[in-house]
Amino acid sequence: MKSIRSFKRISILVFGAIAILTAAIILVIPNLELDSNAYHPPSPIATIPPLVYPKFPSSSSLQVRKNVTYLTKSEKKAFTTALKTLKNTIPPNATLSIYDQFVLQHVLTMGFRKRLGATGAAQGNPAHSYPAFLPWHRQFLRQFETALQAIDPSVTIPYWDWTDPKALDIILQDDFLGPRGKGTLIEIPGKGRFEGGIVNSGLYDNWNLNENIHFDTVNMTTLGTKLLRFVAMPPCPYPIPQNDVNALMQTHNYEIFNALIEGAVTLSNNQFIPGWALHACAHSVIGGSLVDPKNSMRQTRILGTMDSIPSSPYDPIFWLNHANVDRLWATWQDQGHTGESFYPAKNMPFGHNRSDPMWPWDGGLSKPGQYGIGNLLPLLTPTSETVTAAAMLDFRKLGYTYDTIRVPTAHEP
């Protein structure tokens, strides 16, 4: 009892298993400010293009992203060493480390709202809730992996298979991406007690976060300078059911696939309904939040770093989560959905059509408004690179593959 009293006690009321499961959708929806005028995916019975498969021979030059459970001790060490180097390296004429710049880019994707002062061509969040969710994050991972490889060319971003119960135990080791958080006790009636809090050992001895970039998106207050984790709290189960992934892979429409894997909607009887699954659920497995006991769809407080969607890249598990998202998309592409015909060419908000440049890789066409705590825009280092969704569709041309993807031969259909 004495040790329990030393924790900070937080109690929340949760009404029923259904409320617990559906509550977490608000982790994404308030951050993205979806409304009746926002983009919605097409009907599940919409017409799809003819199936198209990759038609090029294998290449030994492709770098392989591996399942985190298959990493050797030396591969883990190389990955974490490169992470720490990015976190502790501030380029000339910059005020943030290379790592923090990536986090800031992700935060500012939430700033594309006219009321926040956004200007330029981009319409809607360039990275979330619209068709560019997948290509935007493919480019984001590609840039981050390139930065890691500038330190150690052998490093690739491993992926976290959400359906594997062993994977999380391997990720949360001191010799890899660090343990669960400690110091705060969450009591959920009928579900038990859940400990979380600050992570300050292993990789995170000197992992200081910018308190203006690391914030609670509900209350717009800082989450402080330390990484926070509240692992495996309700509502999301772990491991994520394999059936959820199987159902995802059965769809043939890109826009539906994109929406379902992002995880803020699910399908039931050919109808889209608010839900919490896959990529979004994985964020919640690592993070954690509190909800209004009288309204399970209203989030009242962000607890962990990974549940602050804008700030979530501050937790290195973010990269493993999105590598798995990208792996599943790459697998789906090879299963008959290869090429440009499976990505919308027009009629989407600017930045989400096939040939539109995506911010921040749009040559200065767009500028986000003031989002977050304080004035973050002056902290961002501009990039001159121009990247479209079309340029991201062929992952092999980007120089990598996954250990679960068989490279087709030239004669295959």
VEXFI-319783 format. One record per atom (N, C-alpha, C): z, y, x; residue in one letter. Coordinates in steps of 0.02 Angstrom, whole numbers, plus 50000, padded with zeros to 5 digits. Last residue first. Example, Ala and Ser with C-alpha at 12.3 -4.5 7.8 and 13.67 -1.06 7.14 Angstrom:
# residues 2
503544988850642S
503574994750684S
503945000250645S
503904971650660A
503904977550615A
503904983550660A
# end
This chain:
# residues 413
468084938950131P
467884943750080P
468334949850080P
467864935950310E
468234935150247E
468024940550197E
467244938250428H
466854934850378H
467224934050311H
468164944450514A
467604948350490A
467234944950432A
469874940650464T
469294940150509T
468694943350475T
471414949750439P
470834946050416P
470294945650470P
473034947250494V
472434951250505V
471824947150485V
474404945850389R
473894942150426R
473284946550433R
475944953050396I
475264954250374I
474774950450419I
477204952450448T
477074948450389T
476354948950365T
477294961650549D
477324954550568D
477204949850508D
476074974650529Y
476744971750518Y
476724964350532Y
475234986950632T
475254982150577T
475974979650570T
474335001350698Y
474914996950690Y
474794991950634Y
473365011450706G
473585008050766G
474165003250759G
472675017450609L
473215021450637L
473565017850694L
471865007550567K
471555012850606K
472065017650636K
472795000650491R
472584997750555R
472235002950599R
472935008050375F
473495007950423F
473285005150490F
472005018250290D
471885012350332D
472415012050386D
472455030150230L
472365024150189L
472265017750230L
472585042450289M
473155037950294M
473035031150260M
471515050350261A
471615048450331A
472165043350340A
471725053050126A
471175048650145A
471255046050217A
472735062650127A
472895055850105A
472355050950128A
472555072350280T
472435071050209T
472665063950192T
473135084050396V
473135077050376V
473025076550301V
473105093850538T
472895093550468T
472795086250449T
474255101650650E
473895095650629E
473715096150555E
475055111550692S
474355113350683S
473945107550657S
476675115450630T
476225110650661T
475505112750646T
478155125450663P
477515124050629P
477115118850667P
479825121650653T
479295122450702T
478625120750669T
481055129550558L
480515124650559L
479995126450612L
481955139650546L
482125134250592L
481555129250602L
481555148450447P
481445150450517P
481605144850568P
481965140750329L
481265141450349L
481165143650422L
483305141450294L
483075135850336L
482375136850363L
484615150350261N
483905151750272N
483625146650321N
485775141150156G
485585145950206G
484835146750211G
485395125450100I
485945130050113I
485735134850169I
483945123149996G
484485120650038G
485025125850045G
482475132750003Y
482835127149973Y
483355124750022Y
481385144849981Q
482045144050010Q
482425138549972Q
479735137249975G
480225142449963G
480885140849996G
478395132450089P
478935131150040P
479365137250029P
476695136150094K
477345137650123K
477885136350071K
475015131650140S
475575132050093S
476215133450131S
474085131650242L
473855133450174L
474445134750127L
474315127650372G
474605133950349G
474395136150280G
473765115050391G
473465120850425G
473715127550400G
474465104850337D
473925107650296D
473635114050327D
475625096850355W
475025095850396W
474415098550358W
476775096450282P
476665102350325P
476045101950368P
475555096050150W
476045099950188W
476555095150219W
474005088150162M
474695087450138M
475155091750182M
472355092050104P
472855091650158P
473565091750129P
471405081849993D
471845087650002D
472285086850064D
470695070649964S
470455074750020S
470875081050031S
471395064749854R
471225060949914R
471055065249975R
472735074949790N
472065072049786N
471875069249854N
473885081249823H
473945074349802H
473275071149785H
473645094149849G
474055090649898G
474105083349883G
473675100049684F
473415100849751F
473915097949802F
473865087049560P
474085093449590P
473835093949661P
472305078549517M
473005078449535M
473215085449557M
470935078649500N
471365079549441N
472105078749454N
470315066449620K
470355073049588K
470845072849530K
470465053949676A
470045058849711A
470115065849683A
471785042449698P
471455047449656P
471085052749696P
471355026949773Y
471775032949778Y
471425038549739Y
470495016549776F
471155015349746F
471635021249755F
469385019949845S
469315019549772S
469985018449738S
469595019149982E
469735025449948E
469715025049872E
470375003150033G
469865008450029G
470055014249984G
471004988549953T
470814992150014T
470314997749997T
471584979449868H
471624986549851H
471484990949912H
471704965949896G
471154968049853G
471144975449836G
472814965049978Q
472734960349923Q
472224962849872Q
472954975350066D
472584969450089D
472454964450033D
473784983749989Q
473104985850006Q
472674979850027Q
474964976349989W
474604977349926W
473884979449939W
475304977950124T
475184971250097T
474774971750033T
475494991750127A
474984988750169A
474804981750144A
476594992650038W
475964995850021W
475394992850062W
477534985550114L
477334982950048L
476684986150024L
477614994150225R
477394987150233R
477154984250166R
478135005750169D
477455005850197D
477184998850205D
479415001050134V
478965003850083V
478245003550107V
479844997950264N
479754992650215N
479314994950157N
479905010650318A
479455005850349A
479334999950302A
480915016050240H
480225018150227H
479715013850263H
482025009050295N
481885008850223N
481145010550210N
481965013250426L
481875006150411L
481715005050337L
482245026750410W
481605024750439W
481455017350425W
483555026750356F
482995029650319F
482335026950344F
484405023350455I
484195017950411I
483615020250367I
484785035250517P
484205031650543P
483975025650501P
485115048950419D
485345042050430D
484755038050455D
484295059850404Y
484835060250454Y
485155053450467Y
483435057450298P
483225055250365P
483755056050419P
484145063550185S
484225056450201S
483955054250269S
484075076050131S
484395075350197S
484395068250224S
483445073750004P
483145078150055P
483415076950125P
484385064249945I
483695062449959I
483375067250011I
485835059149978S
485545065849975S
484815065049995S
486055046050006D
485955047849935D
485805055149926D
486265045550141M
485645042650116M
485535044150042M
487565051350151T
486975054750177T
486325052050148T
488615049450005G
488345047450069G
487695050950087G
488945057149884L
489445054749932L
489145053550001L
488655070049769I
488365065649820I
488915063549868I
489175071649601R
489325072749672R
488955067649715R
488685069649474T
489175075049484T
489325076449557T
487265066049377Q
487615065149440Q
488085071049452Q
486995060149223R
487135066349259R
487565064949320R
486865048749151M
486255051349182M
486375057849221M
488065046049091S
487895042249151S
487255044549184S
489195055249031N
488465055649031N
488225052449095N
490515053549048K
490285054648979K
489525054948974K
490705052449184P
490875046649143P
490655047349070P
489485057749295D
489895060049239D
490055054049195D
489585049549456V
489235051649396V
489735053849343V
489425049849634L
489835049649574L
489435052249515L
488595039449757S
488705045649721S
489175044449663S
487845033449909G
488325032849855G
488435039549821G
486975024850032G
487345030950016G
487875029749962G
486465011850032I
486765014550093I
487195020750078I
486025010049903V
486405004649935V
486765007249997V
485235021149880S
485895020849850S
486325015449881S
484055017849948H
484435023849967H
485155023349942H
483705006849870A
483915005849940A
484275011849967A
483295013049753C
483905009049752C
484165007749823C
482115018749795A
482665023049774A
483325019249774A
481335006949826H
481485012049877H
482085016349858H
481974997249694L
481604997049756L
481805002649804L
482595007449556A
482365001249587A
482075002649656A
482975012649404W
483215013649473W
483075007249510W
482235022149269G
482515016249301G
482745017749371G
481495027149118P
481915028849175P
482245022649204P
479955018249085I
480625020449064I
481015022549126I
478345015449028F
478755017949082F
479425020449054F
477785000548951Q
478025007348942Q
478435009349003Q
477484987048947N
476944991948961N
477144999148947N
478774981648937N
478294981048882N
477744986348886N
479304992149059S
479554987349010S
479074987448950S
479464997749226L
479024995949170L
479364991049125L
480355012049292T
480205004949289T
479745003749230T
480575025949403V
480385023149338V
480285015649347V
480945028449530A
481275032449479A
481075030449408A
480285021349635G
480875018649604G
481235022849553G
479215019649721E
479675025149733E
480325024049696E
478595008949660I
478925007649724I
479385013549743I
478095015049544L
478585009649539L
478955008549605L
477185024649591A
477765026749551A
478295021349550A
476255016449660N
476605021849694N
477235023849657N
475775008349554F
476105005349612F
476535010549648F
475165018449476I
475725014549449I
476125011349506I
474175022649562E
474665027449539E
475285024049510E
473405010749584Y
473775013949638Y
474335018449611Y
473424996149489N
473285003349487N
473715006849539N
473834983349484H
473214984649521H
473044992049524H
475374973949499T
474984979449472T
474374980749515T
476064964349567Q
475594962049516Q
475174967649486Q
477014969449650M
476384967349681M
475864964949630M
478094971449564L
477734977149592L
477044975149617L
478534958349544A
478234962049488A
477834968049513A
479044955649672N
478484951749646N
478134955349589N
480114964649675V
479564965549722V
478944961749697V
480894959049576D
480694966049570D
480094967449615D
481164946349625N
480734946949566N
480494954149556N
482094948549724Q
481404947049744Q
480924947749685Q
483284961549701P
482974955349678P
482254954549700P
484144967449842I
483714969249787I
483324962949765I
485714959249884P
485034961449897P
484654963349834P
486414972449790Y
486104970449854Y
486234963049864Y
486194983749650P
486394977349680P
486094976549749P
486785000049615C
486234995749639C
486484989349670C
487835008549574P
487555003849527P
487064998849556P
489205001149668P
488775001249608P
488415008049605P
489005001049849M
489365002949789M
488905001849728M
488464998349976A
488494993049924A
488964994649867A
489295010650073V
488825005050069V
488995000350012V
489255025650106F
489655022050056F
489235016050035F
489255036250248R
488985030350213R
489505027550164R
488805050650339L
489225047750288L
488875041650256L
488865059350493L
488515054650451L
489005051350403L
489505076050502K
489535068950519K
489155064750469K
489605089050460T
489235087850522T
489235080550544T
489405091950281G
489735092150346G
489295090250404G
488795093450165L
489125087050175L
489435086550244L
488865109250078T
488745105250138T
489115098550135T
488215110549912T
488745111849961T
488635107150020T
487525108749792M
487255113049845M
487825115449891M
487845099549698N
488265105549701N
488035110549753N
486765090649719V
487015092149652V
487385098749652V
486525088649852T
485995091849813T
486205093349742T
487485091449987D
487525088449921D
487035092149876D
486695091350151F
487055094450095F
487015090150031F
486175096150299H
486515090250272H
486945092450213H
485805108450338I
485265103750321I
485535097450289I
486975114550371N
486545117850321N
485965113450299N
487525106750470E
487855106850406E
487465110450352E
486705095650569N
486705102750551N
486975103350480N
487695082850644L
487205084950595L
487265092450582L
487875073750792N
488095079450753N
487535081950708N
488275061150866W
487735061950817W
487935067550769W
488995054650966N
488785061650975N
488215063350928N
489275042250912D
489795045650951D
489635053150957D
488365034150845Y
488545040650816Y
489115044250851Y
488145021450891L
487605026350899L
487835033350884L
489845018450891G
489195016050913G
488705021650925G
490595028750760S
490615024250818S
489905021950835S
490735035550641N
490825039250704N
490875034650765N
490455039350480V
490255034450530V
490285037950598V
491535043250343I
491215045250406I
491045039150448I
491395033350195G
491595039450230G
491195040450293G
492155020050099G
491605023350133G
491865029350170G
492625006249999E
492785010950053E
492145013750084E
493005003049836F
492465003249885F
492625008449937F
493754992249718R
493814997749765R
493264997249817R
493124987449552G
493514986749614G
493524993049655G
492624986849426K
492184984949481K
492554984149547K
493524991349333G
493144985449317G
492694982949372G
493415007749393P
493725003049346P
493254997349328P
493265010849557I
492845010649497I
493145005549450I
493805020649686E
494035015749637E
493605016249575E
493515023049853I
493245024349786I
493495018849740I
494235030049993L
494255024349947L
494005026549878L
493775034750154T
493825036750084T
493795030550040T
493685029150282G
494125034750272G
494215037050200G
492045024850344K
492755023450333K
493125029850316K
490405017250329G
490855022850336G
491575020850319G
489795003150426R
489935006650363R
490395012450376R
489105005450594P
489455002150539P
489455006050474P
487475005850680G
488155008050665G
488435005150601G
486265000850717L
486275007250682L
486955009050655L
486864991950848F
486214993950821F
486285000650783F
488084988250886D
487574988350939D
486884990150912D
488814988350768D
488934993750817D
488394994050871D
487784984750626Q
488164982650684Q
488254988450732Q
486974985250510L
487624988850513L
488074986250569L
485884976750523I
485784983950531I
486454987450545I
486454964350495I
486174965650561I
486104973050574I
486814965850362D
487334964250411D
487094965650482D
485574967850303L
486044973350306L
486604972050356L
484944955150314A
484684960950349A
485194966450356A
485374944750236K
485614945050306K
485444951650339K
484744945350113P
485464946950116P
485734947650187P
483244952650081D
483554948150129D
484304949850135D
482604962150009T
482764955949974T
483154951050018T
482264972750090W
482824973650044W
483044967150010W
481914972650252D
481724968850192D
482314968950145D
481654985650350W
482224982450315W
481964979250252W
480714986250503Y
480784987050431Y
481374983050404Y
480624996350655P
480714990050618P
480784991450543P
479465005650738I
479985006250687I
480044999550652I
479325001750914T
479025002750848T
479605003050798T
479245004451088V
479635004951026V
479165005550965V
478585005051207S
478664998451177S
478974998751107S
478615018051259P
478005015651225P
478075008951190P
479855028951244D
479775021951263D
479175019051225D
479535042351219I
480115040651260I
480065033551287I
478455041751141A
478415046351198A
478995045251246A
478905033751040Q
478505030651093Q
478375035251151Q
479555043050958L
479945037750991L
479555034851050L
478415050150916A
478935053550955A
479385048550991A
477765040050845T
477435042950904T
477945046650948T
478685038450742E
478575032950788E
478235035450852E
478505050750678F
479155049050706F
479085043450758F
477175049750636Q
477375055050682Q
478045053450716Q
477275038650551R
476825038450608R
477015043750659R
478155043150453L
478355037650497L
477925037450560L
477295053050399F
477965054850423F
478225049450471F
476215045450354Q
476125050250408Q
476785052150439Q
476895038450254R
476565034750308R
476435039350367R
477315048650171H
477815045250211H
477515040750265H
476055052150119W
476465057050153W
476975053550198W
475595040250057P
475265042650118P
475675047950155P
476655039149952L
476515033950002L
476155036650063L
476635051649880F
477255048849906F
477115043749962F
475505056749821A
475535056849894A
476185054149923A
475665056349679P
475295051049714P
475355051049789P
477425061149655Y
476705061849643Y
476325056749686Y
478735059949698S
478595060249626S
477865061049607S
478565068049858H
478945064049810H
478675065149739H
477905076849943A
478095070249969A
478415065649917A
477645089349890P
477105085949927P
477265078849947P
478015093849726N
478315091349788N
477785087449828N
476785105649665G
477235099849660G
477495097849727G
475455111049759Q
475745110949693Q
476165104649686Q
474845121549889A
475195115449868A
475515116249800A
474345134449921A
473945129849881A
474345123949852A
475555148049915G
474995144249941G
474725139049893G
477365147749909T
476725151049906T
476175146449932T
478995147849836A
478445144149868A
477785147849858A
480125153249777G
479715157549820G
479165153949857G
480775146349684L
481095146649749L
480705150949798L
479915146449577R
480535150249570R
480925150749635R
478925137649620K
478785144849619K
479425148849615K
479295125349736R
479385127549667R
479295135149668R
479485116749854F
478845118949826F
478905120149751F
480575111649922G
480555118749910G
479915121249878G
480615098749961M
480925100149897M
480865107549878M
480155098750088T
479685096450036T
479965097849967T
481255102150164L
480855107650137L
480295105350091L
481775089650204V
482165094050159V
481695099150125V
480775085450292H
480905081650230H
481295085950180H
480905094850395Q
480275094150359Q
480385090750292Q
482225091950435L
482075098350403L
481415098150366L
482055079450496V
482485080050437V
482315086450399V
481245083350604F
480995078750554F
481405079150489F
482145091550671Q
481535094450644Q
481225089850592Q
483095082650718D
483275087050663D
482665090450632D
482365076850824Y
482565072850766Y
482715077450707Y
482255087650912I
481645084550885I
481815080650822I
483505100150869S
483255094450907S
482615091750875S
483235117850845L
483435111250821L
483165105750866L
482675128850898T
483405129050889T
483685122350865T
481415131351025A
481655128550961A
482405129050958A
480945134451151N
480805139251096N
480995136551027N
480815117451202P
480805124651219P
480625128751157P
481735105251101P
481145107751137P
481205115151155P
483145096251125I
482915102351091I
482325105151131I
483745080351107T
483245084351142T
483015090251100T
484555071751037N
484875076151086N
484385080551125N
483745064050957K
484285067850926K
484575073050973K
482915057851048L
482625062751001L
483165067150971L
483895049651107T
483545054551148T
483225059951103T
484285041551003K
484765046151031K
484425051551073K
483075034250985L
483365038250931L
483835043650960L
482975027551108A
482465032451090A
482715037051034A
484095019151094T
484055023951150T
483545029451135T
483725011450985T
484295016050979T
484305021151035T
482605004451039F
482545008550979F
483105013650975F
483164997551148A
482625002351159A
482555007051100A
484094989351082K
484314994251130K
483784999651141K
483244981151007K
483734985350974K
483964991051020K
482584974851113E
482204979051066E
482674983651027E
483624967551172S
483304972951210S
482894977551165S
483914958451069K
484434963151092K
484124969051130K
482514957750956T
482924955251011T
483444960551029T
482274956850781L
482304960750841L
482744957350894L
482264950450661Y
481934947050716Y
481964950950781Y
482794958550564T
483174952450580T
482874948750640T
481854968350544V
482444970050584V
482834963850604V
480174963850568N
480774963150526N
481384964350569N
479164975350663K
479494968950650K
480054969450599K
477574981450690R
478234983150664R
478554976750639R
476504980450825V
476784976750769V
477484979350752V
474984988450869Q
475694987550880Q
476004984750816Q
473404981950908L
473844984450857L
474574983250875L
472584975650997S
472864982051018S
473354984950966S
471974964650952S
472594963450988S
472934969951008S
471284963650794S
471304967550856S
471974966550889S
470124955050687S
470784956450713S
470744960350779S
468734962950600P
469064957750640P
469744959950665P
468634968350429F
468544969550500F
468954964450540F
468794971350287K
468234967550315K
468134969050389K
469974970450151P
469774972850218P
469254968350249P
469314970549981Y
469734967750034Y
469514970350102Y
469404976449817V
469084977149882V
469564974749936V
469114975049642L
469524973549701L
469104973849764L
468474989149550P
468414982249573P
468834981049635P
469755000449481P
469124999049517P
469074991549533P
470464999149314I
470524999449387I
469854998149419I
471025006949165T
470495003549201T
470595004349277T
472725004949106A
472155009149128A
471655004949168A
473854999349063I
473244995849045I
472624999849065I
474895007649097P
474825001349134P
474194997449117P
474315024649102S
474515018849063S
474435012449105S
474745034149252P
474335032249195P
474615026249158P
476225044149292P
475725039049307P
475345036949244P
476325061849275H
476565055349254H
476035050149271H
476815077849334Y
476355072149338Y
476695065849312Y
477675088749216A
477575085549281A
477065079949276A
478045093949098N
477405096149124N
477235092849191N
479305089249072S
478765086949029S
478075088949054S
479935086349240D
479965089149173D
479355086849134D
480945084049386L
480415081749342L
480495084949274L
481655088249506E
481565092449447E
480965090349406E
482045081549614L
481335082849609L
481165087049548L
483415080349600N
483155082949663N
482425085049656N
483575074349475P
483755081349484P
483475084349548P
482965061149509I
482685065649459I
482915072849468I
483725054049606V
483065056449621V
482855061949573V
484955051849551L
484935053549622L
484255056249640L
484745047549424I
484845054649432I
484875056649506I
484735033849432I
484095037249431I
484165044749443I
486015028649421A
485795030949486A
485125034349487A
486265024149291A
486525030549313A
486185033149376A
485845011449258T
485375016949246T
485615023549276T
486915003149293L
486265002049322L
485815008049316L
487975008249218I
488035008049291I
487355007449322I
487515006049090A
487615012949113A
487655013249188A
487554992149090I
486914995649083I
486965002749107I
488904989049102A
488454987349157A
487784990949151A
490095001849050G
489634996149040G
489144995149097G
490485016649100F
490475013349036F
489915008049034F
491605021349220V
490915019149210V
490895014949148V
492545034049291L
492485029449236L
491755027749227L
493255035449455I
492755037249406I
492735031949351I
494335042049576S
494235037249522S
493695039849475S
494785042749740I
494325045549691I
494225040349637I
495895046349868R
495755042349809R
495295046249762R
495855044450041K
495745049249987K
495535045249926K
497095033850116F
496415035550096F
496415041050044F
498405031050128S
498115035350179S
497405037450163S
498695021850033R
498875028750019R
498585033650069R
498305010250099I
497885012750044I
498045020050029I
499315008550188S
498645010050214S
498195012750159S
500365006150100K
500395012150143K
499695013850169K
500004994050041M
500005000050000M
500005006350043M
# end
